[in-house]
Amino acid sequence: MENKFNFEEAMARLTTIADELEKDSLPLDDAIKLFEEGLELSKICQEKLSEYGETVKELVQKNQGEKND
């Protein structure tokens, strides 16, 4: 899956997929496809959170460096 989602879009789609998978009316083939898409979206979200975490860490370190000057 091309990483065309921002974090909020990926989470929204992931929520929709989770809601669909909770329904018992989905054919198994469709459920597997949605599950696979969900896994890919989960990976995108994890990568985005990791990137955001690094950005926050760098900003905090920069800010602490400026206070010590």
URLIN-V112890 format. One line per field, one symbol per residue. psi: psi as a letter, one per 30 degrees, with the letter a starting at -180 (. if undefined). Layout:
psi=???
//
This chain:
psi=kkigkleeeeeeeeeeeeeeffkgfkkeeeeeeeeeeeeeeeeeeeeeeeeeeeeeeeeeeeeeeeef.
//
